Amino acid sequence: METAPPFETTLPLARPGGDPAVTHERRVEAPGRALVALLHRYTGETEIAGSHVTGDMTVGEIAADLPITIGPLSFDGTTLRMRGSDFDADAADQYAAHLARCTDPSATVRDMEILTAEETERMLVAWNQTDEPVPAPYFHERVAEIAEATPDAPAVVWPGGTITFRELDADANRLANRLTRLGVRRGDRVGTCFPRGPESLIAQLACFKTGAAAILLDPDFPADRVQFMIVDGEAKLTLTMDAHRDMVTGHVVTLDGDDWRLEPPAPINSVVGPDDLIHICYTSGSTGKPKAVMVRHGAARNLIYSMRTICGVTPSSRGTWLAAPGYGMVEVECFSVLAAGAPVHIPEPSVVTSPEWLRDWLVGSRITHTLLMKAMCERLWSLDWPAETALRNIRICGERVQSWPLDLPFHVFNLYGSAEATVVATCDITELGQQLGERERARRLPPIGRPTPNVRTYVLDESLKPVPPGVVGELCVAGESLSSGYLNRPEATAEKWVSHEVGTLYRTGDLARFWTDGSIEIVGRTDNQVKVRGNRVHLGEIEVVIAAQPGVGQAAVLAKKDASGDTRLVAYVEGDPSIRDLRRTLAKLLPSFMVPSAYVVGRFPLTTNGKIDRNALPEPPKERPDVDSPYEEPRTDVEHTLREMWSTTLDLDGIGVKDNFFDLGGDSMRAAALTDRIRARFATDADIDDLFDDPTIERMAVAIAAK
């Protein structure tokens, strides 16, 4: 009999690398059209085995009653056969069970109930048994308890000194009393613009004590962006340091300039509840302006409890603060450590630019718990580690993890979350990788694991109905971790926070799937949000800023992987702009991780409905971009070698010895990687400051010779 043409897609639950001698056979009385309908529900494809299918069609309308062979799967209307090299027995059982439920010819494909009641209960209920009691004190109340119980215990350790819990709480009380005298009350919002350091924590605690929410600001952001956040967040006033006073707007109190320490250290007893706001965290927005997430005290308390218990943080632990201060990661990294009565250690800023330096600092400072973005963490775990390190675990976040950490003297916990839902799920990928073994690790990427305490997770289709294990849907979150929505953005809040039979759901926009054991794997995004150097970026925000510049007609931004696997932003521009001027302007308007590293000027290809055909946009050219410096060839062997290393790092050709590394699209992560390679190639102890004081090949060659 005739066989339908191949079906070109990835079938759910495929597990390549199994036993090719095994064939899983399941007896199912169903027509071929039922299998086509099922595969449409599984994959979303519309051309399957020669049949066109949509969700509105009935099973009887699908034209496929012939025997079907689709790669590793075949079906003759009575027997379903699946190759063991591609599917396991559980997958065969699931396909057969669901296929048997697709035989009603009058049922529309979209409305077919393919899940059994038991499967639905398992995914909606059994995999979400996460209820746990959480201790009552909120974060600032917990710090006050520790200050009374162990007043001399160190709270924050940084290159400039140490502050104890008693000093931390007393200073927070003094500042809270000053804020109260300035009219700050429960429900207000206060800007906090600080680098990593004790002043930032004092400022935040003072806000919490008055019942106000802290607007998290980063002094490394462009001043216009910081000022927008202050105005948009309706800050009553802003706390900062004298060095950053010019960046902020409105009423300002500087912690190193004002006399707030003259206030009494008497506690402020403003009552807060779980729905009062603790933080205002700004994220990238599709309108060209960042949007503010309103984080609840209840969500933060649950997060802090989750991190303490999952990671085993105790008073004898030592944590870190490495994440940028303008995001809610301070709750994940610092608050969970401080709430255990343990100190937070802050290194010199240069330490976090090199995996080797960071490893040595972690070991030398006897750090037990830390949190790192994916790019740095994967570099770190590839290094040699002393067996006697005090480090117990690293929490990795920011992007999809694509390799397994093995043979390490500590564990790596994969975290998944967002400002909108704090930490949603976690997985000890070190332990899981050891359990799976080499063959199974080769079949799958590290998952994000299971939901954290008092959080519930669901993988749903467009109608917000659960999809089978292995099938891709949108990850949705419910439970205590949810924030209150977006500040002054009711339409955006209503789009993301929706009512459901299980309660209020936050639609993450992440594509995910359950594996048969209940673990969750992230697959991609429903929109064009990406992670760059651990920061979530909405490409539309960058596009809006580029399109507003002189000479630009339209703009598109894509995220592409470079040769080392890191995310690289590429800007496509219609018009006649000066790329040099455009790059300079973007550096003033956007954080460094949002500035594209490559630019392509030309007319956009369009789809049939007139939209930019992003899939048809060309790869960025590898030739040297338009920069200020005149082109000059290398003259010495060292300069020739350095140019080869720059070309590999930046994925560019034709670099001149006077070109600036950052003008060519370099960033801090690439600078750190290049520094490591230079030190190894030239056997020099030159550090990143030596090499990037004047970041040209010419000056680097001089710095290498001087060492």
C-alpha positions as CSV (number, residue, x, y, z in Angstrom):
1,M,0.0,0.0,0.0
2,E,1.1,3.6,-0.5
3,T,2.9,5.2,2.4
4,A,2.6,8.9,3.3
5,P,5.7,11.1,2.9
6,P,8.0,11.7,5.8
7,F,7.0,14.1,8.6
8,E,9.9,16.6,9.1
9,T,9.8,17.7,12.8
10,T,11.0,16.6,16.2
11,L,8.5,14.2,17.7
12,P,7.8,14.7,21.4
13,L,9.4,12.3,23.9
14,A,12.0,11.2,21.4
15,R,15.1,9.9,23.2
16,P,17.9,9.3,20.7
17,G,20.6,6.9,21.7
18,G,18.4,4.0,22.9
19,D,18.5,0.4,21.7
20,P,18.1,0.2,17.9
21,A,17.3,-3.5,18.1
22,V,14.1,-2.8,20.1
23,T,10.7,-1.9,18.5
24,H,7.9,-0.9,20.9
25,E,4.6,-2.2,19.4
26,R,1.2,-1.1,20.7
27,R,-2.2,-2.4,19.4
28,V,-4.5,0.5,18.7
29,E,-7.7,0.4,16.6
30,A,-7.7,3.8,14.9
31,P,-7.5,5.3,11.4
32,G,-4.4,7.0,10.2
33,R,-6.2,10.3,10.3
34,A,-6.4,9.9,14.1
35,L,-2.6,9.8,14.3
36,V,-2.3,12.9,12.1
37,A,-4.7,14.7,14.5
38,L,-2.7,13.6,17.5
39,L,0.6,14.7,16.0
40,H,-0.9,18.1,15.3
41,R,-1.8,18.4,18.9
42,Y,1.6,17.3,19.9
43,T,3.7,19.4,17.6
44,G,1.6,22.2,16.2
45,E,2.7,21.3,12.6
46,T,0.1,21.7,9.9
47,E,1.5,19.5,7.2
48,I,1.8,16.0,8.5
49,A,2.3,12.9,6.4
50,G,0.9,14.7,3.3
51,S,-2.2,15.9,5.2
52,H,-3.1,19.5,6.0
53,V,-4.6,19.9,9.4
54,T,-5.7,22.8,11.7
55,G,-7.3,22.9,15.1
56,D,-10.7,23.8,13.6
57,M,-10.9,20.6,11.5
58,T,-12.7,17.5,12.6
59,V,-10.8,14.2,12.7
60,G,-13.1,13.0,9.9
61,E,-12.0,15.9,7.7
62,I,-8.3,14.9,7.7
63,A,-7.3,13.1,4.6
64,A,-5.0,10.4,5.8
65,D,-6.3,6.8,6.1
66,L,-3.3,5.1,4.5
67,P,-0.5,3.4,6.5
68,I,1.8,6.1,7.8
69,T,5.6,6.1,8.4
70,I,7.0,9.1,10.1
71,G,10.7,8.6,10.7
72,P,10.9,6.5,13.8
73,L,7.2,5.9,14.0
74,S,4.9,3.8,11.8
75,F,1.2,2.9,12.0
76,D,-1.0,0.8,9.8
77,G,-4.4,1.4,11.5
78,T,-4.0,-1.4,14.1
79,T,-0.4,-1.4,15.3
80,L,1.7,1.5,16.4
81,R,5.5,0.8,16.1
82,M,8.1,3.1,17.6
83,R,11.9,2.5,17.3
84,G,13.6,1.9,20.6
85,S,16.5,4.1,19.5
86,D,14.2,7.1,19.5
87,F,11.5,6.3,22.1
88,D,11.3,4.5,25.4
89,A,8.5,2.3,26.5
90,D,6.7,5.0,28.5
91,A,6.6,7.2,25.3
92,A,5.1,4.3,23.3
93,D,2.4,3.8,26.0
94,Q,1.6,7.5,26.0
95,Y,1.2,7.7,22.2
96,A,-1.0,4.6,22.1
97,A,-3.2,5.8,25.0
98,H,-3.7,9.2,23.4
99,L,-4.2,7.9,19.9
100,A,-7.0,5.7,21.2
101,R,-8.8,8.8,22.4
102,C,-8.7,10.5,18.9
103,T,-11.1,8.2,17.1
104,D,-14.3,10.2,17.2
105,P,-14.6,11.6,13.6
106,S,-16.9,14.4,14.6
107,A,-14.4,15.8,17.2
108,T,-12.5,18.9,16.3
109,V,-8.8,18.5,16.6
110,R,-8.4,21.4,19.1
111,D,-11.1,20.1,21.4
112,M,-10.0,16.5,21.5
113,E,-9.6,15.3,25.1
114,I,-6.4,13.3,24.7
115,L,-5.3,13.3,28.4
116,T,-6.8,10.8,30.8
117,A,-8.2,11.9,34.1
118,E,-5.2,10.3,35.8
119,E,-2.7,12.2,33.7
120,T,-4.5,15.5,34.2
121,E,-4.6,14.9,38.0
122,R,-0.8,14.1,38.0
123,M,0.2,17.2,36.2
124,L,-2.2,19.7,37.8
125,V,-2.1,18.2,41.4
126,A,0.4,15.5,42.1
127,W,3.4,17.3,40.6
128,N,2.4,20.5,42.6
129,Q,2.3,19.1,46.1
130,T,4.5,21.9,47.4
131,D,2.7,23.4,50.4
132,E,5.1,24.1,53.3
133,P,4.7,26.4,56.3
134,V,7.0,29.5,56.2
135,P,8.3,31.2,59.3
136,A,6.3,34.4,60.0
137,P,8.9,37.2,60.1
138,Y,9.5,39.3,57.0
139,F,13.1,39.9,55.9
140,H,13.7,43.1,57.9
141,E,12.0,41.6,61.0
142,R,14.2,38.6,60.7
143,V,17.4,40.8,60.5
144,A,16.2,42.6,63.7
145,E,15.8,39.2,65.4
146,I,19.3,38.1,64.5
147,A,20.7,41.5,65.6
148,E,19.2,40.9,69.0
149,A,20.2,37.3,69.3
150,T,23.8,37.4,67.8
151,P,24.6,41.2,67.7
152,D,28.3,40.7,67.0
153,A,27.9,38.2,64.2
154,P,29.3,39.7,60.9
155,A,26.6,40.6,58.4
156,V,28.4,42.1,55.5
157,V,32.1,41.7,54.6
158,W,33.6,43.8,51.9
159,P,37.1,45.1,50.9
160,G,36.5,48.2,53.1
161,G,35.6,46.4,56.3
162,T,32.9,44.5,58.1
163,I,29.5,45.4,59.6
164,T,27.8,43.3,62.2
165,F,24.1,42.5,62.4
166,R,23.7,44.9,65.3
167,E,25.4,47.7,63.3
168,L,23.4,46.9,60.2
169,D,20.0,46.9,62.0
170,A,20.9,50.0,64.0
171,D,21.9,52.0,61.0
172,A,18.8,50.8,59.2
173,N,16.7,52.1,62.1
174,R,18.5,55.4,62.1
175,L,17.8,55.9,58.4
176,A,14.2,54.7,58.8
177,N,13.7,57.3,61.4
178,R,15.1,59.9,59.0
179,L,12.8,58.7,56.3
180,T,9.8,58.9,58.6
181,R,10.7,62.5,59.5
182,L,10.8,63.2,55.8
183,G,7.3,61.9,55.3
184,V,7.9,58.4,54.0
185,R,5.0,56.1,55.0
186,R,3.7,52.6,54.4
187,G,2.9,52.1,50.7
188,D,5.4,54.8,49.5
189,R,8.2,54.0,47.1
190,V,11.8,55.1,47.7
191,G,14.7,55.0,45.1
192,T,17.8,53.1,46.2
193,C,20.8,53.8,43.8
194,F,24.0,52.1,45.1
195,P,26.7,49.8,44.0
196,R,27.1,46.5,45.8
197,G,27.9,47.3,49.4
198,P,26.5,47.7,53.0
199,E,24.9,51.1,52.2
200,S,22.6,49.4,49.7
201,L,21.4,46.9,52.3
202,I,21.0,49.6,55.0
203,A,18.9,51.7,52.6
204,Q,16.7,48.8,51.6
205,L,16.1,47.7,55.2
206,A,15.3,51.3,56.2
207,C,12.6,51.3,53.4
208,F,11.1,48.0,54.6
209,K,11.0,49.2,58.2
210,T,8.9,52.2,57.2
211,G,6.6,50.1,55.0
212,A,7.9,51.6,51.8
213,A,9.1,49.7,48.7
214,A,12.6,50.1,47.5
215,I,13.0,50.9,43.8
216,L,16.2,49.1,42.8
217,L,18.5,51.3,40.7
218,D,21.9,50.6,39.4
219,P,24.5,53.5,39.2
220,D,26.0,51.7,36.2
221,F,22.9,52.4,34.2
222,P,22.7,55.5,32.0
223,A,21.5,58.5,34.0
224,D,18.4,58.9,31.7
225,R,17.3,55.4,32.5
226,V,17.8,55.8,36.2
227,Q,15.9,59.1,36.2
228,F,13.0,57.6,34.2
229,M,12.7,54.8,36.8
230,I,12.6,57.3,39.6
231,V,9.9,59.4,38.0
232,D,7.9,56.4,36.7
233,G,8.1,54.7,40.1
234,E,6.8,57.8,41.8
235,A,9.7,57.8,44.3
236,K,9.0,59.8,47.4
237,L,12.8,60.4,47.5
238,T,15.9,58.7,46.4
239,L,18.8,57.3,48.6
240,T,22.3,57.2,47.0
241,M,25.9,58.2,47.6
242,D,27.5,61.5,46.8
243,A,29.3,60.0,43.8
244,H,26.0,59.2,42.1
245,R,24.0,62.2,43.2
246,D,24.1,63.7,39.7
247,M,22.5,60.6,38.2
248,V,19.3,60.8,40.2
249,T,16.5,63.3,40.2
250,G,14.0,64.7,42.8
251,H,14.5,64.8,46.6
252,V,17.8,63.0,47.4
253,V,19.4,61.8,50.6
254,T,23.1,60.7,50.4
255,L,24.3,58.2,52.9
256,D,27.8,59.6,52.9
257,G,26.8,63.2,52.9
258,D,23.7,63.7,55.0
259,D,23.6,63.6,58.8
260,W,21.0,60.8,59.1
261,R,23.3,58.9,61.5
262,L,22.4,61.5,64.2
263,E,18.9,59.9,64.3
264,P,18.1,57.5,67.2
265,P,18.5,53.8,66.6
266,A,15.1,53.1,68.0
267,P,13.2,50.5,66.0
268,I,10.4,51.6,63.6
269,N,7.4,49.4,63.9
270,S,5.5,49.9,60.7
271,V,3.3,46.9,60.1
272,V,3.5,45.2,56.7
273,G,1.5,42.3,55.2
274,P,2.2,39.8,52.5
275,D,0.7,42.0,49.8
276,D,2.7,45.1,50.7
277,L,5.5,45.8,48.3
278,I,9.1,45.1,49.1
279,H,10.8,45.9,45.8
280,I,10.1,47.7,42.5
281,C,12.2,45.9,39.9
282,Y,12.5,47.3,36.4
283,T,12.7,44.9,33.4
284,S,13.0,45.4,29.7
285,G,9.7,46.4,28.0
286,S,8.4,46.1,24.5
287,T,7.4,49.7,24.3
288,G,10.9,51.0,24.5
289,K,10.6,51.8,28.1
290,P,11.4,49.5,31.0
291,K,8.4,48.3,33.1
292,A,8.3,48.0,36.8
293,V,7.4,44.7,38.6
294,M,5.8,45.1,42.0
295,V,7.3,42.4,44.3
296,R,5.4,41.5,47.4
297,H,6.7,40.9,50.9
298,G,5.0,37.6,50.9
299,A,6.7,36.4,47.7
300,A,10.1,37.6,49.0
301,R,9.6,35.8,52.4
302,N,8.7,32.6,50.6
303,L,11.7,32.9,48.2
304,I,14.1,33.5,51.1
305,Y,12.7,30.5,53.0
306,S,13.0,28.4,49.8
307,M,16.6,29.3,49.1
308,R,17.6,28.7,52.7
309,T,16.1,25.3,52.9
310,I,17.0,24.1,49.4
311,C,20.6,25.2,49.6
312,G,21.1,24.4,53.3
313,V,22.1,27.9,54.4
314,T,22.9,28.1,58.1
315,P,24.5,30.7,60.5
316,S,27.9,29.1,59.8
317,S,27.5,29.6,56.0
318,R,29.2,32.3,54.0
319,G,27.4,33.8,51.1
320,T,28.2,36.3,48.3
321,W,26.9,39.4,46.6
322,L,28.1,39.2,42.9
323,A,24.9,40.1,41.0
324,A,24.2,43.6,39.7
325,P,22.4,45.7,42.3
326,G,19.6,47.0,40.0
327,Y,17.7,43.7,40.0
328,G,15.7,41.5,42.4
329,M,18.6,39.0,42.5
330,V,19.6,40.6,45.8
331,E,16.7,38.7,47.3
332,V,17.9,35.4,45.9
333,E,21.6,35.9,46.6
334,C,21.9,38.0,49.7
335,F,18.6,38.0,51.6
336,S,18.5,34.2,51.9
337,V,22.0,34.3,53.5
338,L,21.4,37.2,55.9
339,A,18.1,35.7,57.0
340,A,20.0,32.6,58.2
341,G,22.3,34.8,60.3
342,A,25.2,34.3,58.0
343,P,27.4,36.9,56.4
344,V,27.4,38.2,52.8
345,H,30.9,38.7,51.3
346,I,31.5,41.2,48.5
347,P,34.7,41.1,46.5
348,E,36.6,43.7,44.6
349,P,34.8,44.4,41.3
350,S,37.7,43.0,39.2
351,V,37.3,39.6,40.8
352,V,34.1,38.8,38.9
353,T,35.7,39.4,35.5
354,S,37.9,36.3,35.5
355,P,36.9,32.7,36.3
356,E,40.3,32.0,37.8
357,W,40.3,35.1,40.0
358,L,36.7,34.3,41.1
359,R,37.6,30.7,41.9
360,D,40.6,31.8,43.9
361,W,38.5,34.4,45.8
362,L,35.7,31.9,46.6
363,V,38.3,29.3,47.9
364,G,40.3,31.9,49.8
365,S,37.3,33.5,51.4
366,R,35.9,30.1,52.3
367,I,32.6,30.9,50.6
368,T,30.0,28.2,51.1
369,H,27.1,29.4,48.9
370,T,27.1,31.7,45.8
371,L,24.9,32.6,42.9
372,L,26.3,33.1,39.3
373,M,25.0,33.9,35.9
374,K,25.2,30.9,33.4
375,A,28.1,32.2,31.3
376,M,30.5,32.7,34.2
377,C,29.3,29.5,36.1
378,E,30.0,27.2,33.1
379,R,33.5,28.7,32.8
380,L,34.0,28.3,36.5
381,W,33.1,24.7,36.7
382,S,35.5,23.8,33.9
383,L,38.5,24.8,36.1
384,D,40.5,22.7,38.5
385,W,39.2,22.9,42.0
386,P,40.9,22.0,45.3
387,A,39.2,19.1,47.0
388,E,39.1,20.9,50.3
389,T,37.1,23.9,49.1
390,A,34.4,25.1,51.6
391,L,32.0,25.8,48.7
392,R,28.9,23.6,49.0
393,N,26.8,24.8,46.1
394,I,26.5,27.3,43.4
395,R,23.1,28.5,42.2
396,I,23.2,29.1,38.4
397,C,20.6,31.4,36.7
398,G,20.1,33.8,33.9
399,E,20.0,31.5,30.8
400,R,19.3,28.0,29.7
401,V,22.0,25.7,30.9
402,Q,23.4,23.6,28.1
403,S,26.0,21.3,29.8
404,W,26.2,19.1,32.9
405,P,28.6,20.0,35.8
406,L,30.5,16.8,36.8
407,D,33.4,15.8,39.1
408,L,33.1,18.9,41.2
409,P,33.7,19.2,45.0
410,F,30.4,21.2,45.2
411,H,26.9,21.0,43.8
412,V,25.3,23.2,41.1
413,F,21.6,24.2,41.5
414,N,19.8,25.3,38.3
415,L,17.4,28.1,39.2
416,Y,14.5,29.3,37.1
417,G,12.5,32.4,37.8
418,S,11.8,36.1,37.0
419,A,11.1,39.3,38.8
420,E,7.4,38.6,38.2
421,A,7.4,35.2,39.9
422,T,10.7,35.2,41.9
423,V,12.3,31.7,41.9
424,V,9.9,29.2,40.4
425,A,11.8,25.9,40.1
426,T,15.2,24.5,41.0
427,C,17.2,21.3,40.3
428,D,20.4,20.0,41.7
429,I,21.9,19.3,38.2
430,T,25.1,17.9,39.7
431,E,23.3,15.1,41.5
432,L,20.9,14.5,38.7
433,G,23.7,14.3,36.2
434,Q,25.4,11.7,38.3
435,Q,22.2,9.7,38.6
436,L,21.4,9.8,34.9
437,G,24.8,8.5,33.7
438,E,26.6,9.4,30.5
439,R,24.2,7.9,28.1
440,E,21.1,9.6,29.5
441,R,22.9,12.9,29.9
442,A,23.6,12.9,26.2
443,R,19.9,12.7,25.6
444,R,18.7,15.8,27.4
445,L,19.8,19.2,28.6
446,P,19.7,20.0,32.3
447,P,16.1,20.7,33.4
448,I,14.9,23.5,35.7
449,G,13.5,20.8,37.9
450,R,10.4,21.0,40.0
451,P,8.6,23.9,41.7
452,T,9.9,25.4,44.9
453,P,7.9,25.4,48.2
454,N,4.4,27.0,47.8
455,V,4.9,27.4,44.1
456,R,2.9,25.5,41.4
457,T,3.9,25.1,37.8
458,Y,1.8,24.1,34.7
459,V,2.6,23.6,31.0
460,L,-0.5,24.7,29.1
461,D,-1.6,25.2,25.5
462,E,-3.1,28.3,24.0
463,S,-6.4,27.6,25.6
464,L,-4.7,27.2,29.0
465,K,-5.3,23.4,29.0
466,P,-2.5,21.0,30.1
467,V,-0.5,19.4,27.4
468,P,0.9,15.8,27.7
469,P,4.5,15.2,29.0
470,G,7.0,15.8,26.2
471,V,4.7,18.3,24.4
472,V,5.8,21.9,24.3
473,G,3.5,24.5,25.9
474,E,3.7,27.8,27.8
475,L,5.0,27.5,31.4
476,C,2.5,29.1,33.8
477,V,3.1,29.7,37.5
478,A,0.7,30.0,40.5
479,G,1.3,30.3,44.2
480,E,3.0,32.4,46.8
481,S,5.8,33.5,44.5
482,L,3.8,35.8,42.3
483,S,4.3,39.5,42.3
484,S,1.4,42.0,42.1
485,G,1.9,42.8,38.5
486,Y,3.3,45.8,36.6
487,L,3.2,49.2,38.2
488,N,0.8,51.5,36.3
489,R,0.5,49.0,33.5
490,P,-3.0,47.4,33.9
491,E,-3.2,46.1,30.3
492,A,0.2,44.4,30.6
493,T,-0.7,43.0,34.0
494,A,-4.1,41.6,32.7
495,E,-2.3,40.0,29.8
496,K,0.2,38.1,32.0
497,W,-1.8,37.5,35.2
498,V,-4.9,35.5,34.3
499,S,-7.7,33.7,36.1
500,H,-7.7,29.9,35.9
501,E,-9.4,27.0,37.7
502,V,-6.2,26.5,39.7
503,G,-6.0,30.2,40.8
504,T,-4.3,33.2,39.4
505,L,-1.7,32.2,36.8
506,Y,1.3,34.1,35.6
507,R,2.0,33.4,32.0
508,T,5.8,33.4,31.8
509,G,6.1,33.5,28.0
510,D,8.6,30.6,28.2
511,L,8.1,27.5,26.2
512,A,8.6,24.3,28.2
513,R,7.7,20.7,28.5
514,F,7.3,18.1,31.2
515,W,9.4,15.0,31.1
516,T,7.6,11.8,32.3
517,D,9.2,12.1,35.7
518,G,7.7,15.6,36.3
519,S,10.9,17.6,35.6
520,I,10.5,20.7,33.5
521,E,12.7,21.6,30.6
522,I,12.7,25.1,29.1
523,V,12.7,25.1,25.3
524,G,12.5,28.7,24.2
525,R,10.3,31.9,24.3
526,T,6.9,32.7,23.0
527,D,8.0,36.2,22.1
528,N,11.4,37.8,21.4
529,Q,12.7,38.1,24.9
530,V,16.2,36.7,25.3
531,K,18.8,36.5,28.0
532,V,22.1,38.3,27.5
533,R,24.9,37.9,30.0
534,G,22.3,36.7,32.5
535,N,19.9,39.7,31.9
536,R,16.5,39.3,30.4
537,V,16.2,41.6,27.4
538,H,13.2,42.4,25.3
539,L,14.6,43.0,21.8
540,G,11.7,45.3,21.0
541,E,12.9,47.8,23.6
542,I,16.3,48.0,21.8
543,E,14.6,48.3,18.4
544,V,12.5,51.2,19.6
545,V,15.5,53.1,20.8
546,I,17.5,52.5,17.6
547,A,14.6,53.5,15.4
548,A,14.4,56.9,17.2
549,Q,17.9,57.8,16.1
550,P,18.8,60.1,13.2
551,G,19.0,58.4,9.8
552,V,17.2,55.3,10.9
553,G,14.0,54.2,9.2
554,Q,13.3,50.8,10.7
555,A,15.3,48.6,13.1
556,A,15.3,44.9,14.1
557,V,17.4,43.2,16.6
558,L,18.2,39.5,16.8
559,A,20.1,37.4,19.3
560,K,22.6,35.1,17.8
561,K,25.1,32.6,19.3
562,D,28.7,33.3,18.6
563,A,31.4,30.7,18.2
564,S,31.8,30.3,22.0
565,G,28.1,29.8,22.5
566,D,27.5,33.3,24.1
567,T,24.5,35.4,23.0
568,R,25.4,38.3,20.7
569,L,23.0,41.0,19.7
570,V,22.9,42.0,16.1
571,A,21.1,45.2,14.9
572,Y,19.6,45.4,11.5
573,V,18.9,49.0,10.3
574,E,17.1,50.5,7.3
575,G,18.2,54.0,6.4
576,D,21.5,55.9,6.3
577,P,22.8,56.2,9.9
578,S,26.3,56.7,11.1
579,I,27.0,53.4,12.8
580,R,29.7,55.1,14.9
581,D,27.3,57.7,16.2
582,L,24.6,55.2,16.6
583,R,26.8,53.0,18.8
584,R,27.9,55.9,20.9
585,T,24.3,57.0,21.4
586,L,23.1,53.5,22.4
587,A,25.9,53.3,25.0
588,K,24.5,56.4,26.6
589,L,20.8,55.3,26.5
590,L,21.1,51.5,27.3
591,P,22.9,49.3,29.7
592,S,26.0,47.7,28.2
593,F,24.4,44.3,27.8
594,M,21.6,45.8,25.6
595,V,24.0,47.5,23.1
596,P,24.3,45.4,19.9
597,S,27.8,44.2,19.0
598,A,27.2,44.1,15.3
599,Y,25.2,46.2,12.8
600,V,23.8,45.4,9.3
601,V,22.5,48.3,7.1
602,G,20.2,47.5,4.2
603,R,16.6,46.9,3.2
604,F,14.6,44.4,5.2
605,P,13.1,41.3,3.5
606,L,9.4,41.2,4.2
607,T,6.8,38.5,4.7
608,T,3.7,38.3,2.6
609,N,1.7,40.3,5.2
610,G,4.3,43.1,5.2
611,K,6.2,42.3,8.4
612,I,9.9,42.1,8.6
613,D,10.9,38.5,7.7
614,R,13.4,38.0,10.6
615,N,14.2,34.5,9.4
616,A,15.5,35.9,6.2
617,L,17.8,38.6,7.7
618,P,21.4,37.9,6.7
619,E,24.2,36.9,9.0
620,P,26.2,39.9,10.2
621,P,29.4,40.5,8.2
622,K,32.7,39.5,9.8
623,E,34.6,42.4,8.4
624,R,35.8,45.2,10.6
625,P,32.9,47.7,11.3
626,D,33.1,51.5,10.8
627,V,35.1,52.8,13.8
628,D,36.9,56.0,14.5
629,S,40.5,54.7,14.3
630,P,42.3,54.5,11.0
631,Y,43.1,51.0,9.9
632,E,46.7,49.9,10.6
633,E,48.2,46.5,10.1
634,P,50.1,44.6,12.8
635,R,53.8,45.1,12.7
636,T,55.3,42.6,15.2
637,D,54.8,38.9,15.9
638,V,53.0,39.8,19.2
639,E,50.6,42.1,17.4
640,H,49.9,39.5,14.7
641,T,49.1,36.9,17.4
642,L,46.9,39.3,19.4
643,R,45.0,40.1,16.2
644,E,44.3,36.4,15.7
645,M,43.1,36.1,19.3
646,W,40.9,39.3,18.9
647,S,39.4,37.9,15.7
648,T,38.5,34.6,17.4
649,T,37.0,36.4,20.4
650,L,35.0,39.0,18.4
651,D,34.3,36.8,15.4
652,L,35.6,39.6,13.1
653,D,38.2,39.9,10.4
654,G,40.4,42.8,9.4
655,I,41.0,44.2,12.8
656,G,43.6,47.0,13.0
657,V,46.1,47.5,15.8
658,K,44.7,50.9,16.8
659,D,41.0,49.7,16.9
660,N,39.3,49.8,20.3
661,F,38.1,46.4,21.6
662,F,34.7,47.8,22.8
663,D,34.1,49.8,19.6
664,L,34.4,46.5,17.7
665,G,31.5,45.0,19.8
666,G,33.5,43.6,22.8
667,D,32.0,43.4,26.2
668,S,33.2,42.6,29.8
669,M,32.7,38.9,29.4
670,R,34.6,38.7,26.2
671,A,37.3,40.9,27.7
672,A,37.7,38.5,30.6
673,A,37.9,35.5,28.2
674,L,40.5,37.2,26.1
675,T,42.5,38.1,29.2
676,D,42.7,34.5,30.2
677,R,43.8,33.4,26.7
678,I,46.5,36.1,26.6
679,R,47.9,35.2,30.0
680,A,48.1,31.6,28.9
681,R,49.6,32.3,25.5
682,F,52.2,34.7,26.6
683,A,52.9,33.3,30.1
684,T,52.3,36.8,31.5
685,D,50.7,37.8,34.8
686,A,49.2,40.9,33.2
687,D,45.7,41.4,34.5
688,I,42.6,42.8,32.9
689,D,43.3,46.3,34.0
690,D,46.7,46.2,32.5
691,L,45.4,44.9,29.2
692,F,42.3,47.0,28.9
693,D,43.6,50.3,30.2
694,D,43.8,51.3,26.6
695,P,42.1,48.4,24.8
696,T,43.9,48.3,21.5
697,I,46.2,45.6,20.1
698,E,49.0,48.1,20.0
699,R,48.8,49.0,23.7
700,M,48.2,45.4,24.7
701,A,51.4,44.4,23.1
702,V,53.2,47.1,25.1
703,A,51.6,45.9,28.3
704,I,52.6,42.3,27.6
705,A,56.2,43.3,26.9
706,A,56.3,45.3,30.2
707,K,55.3,42.2,32.2
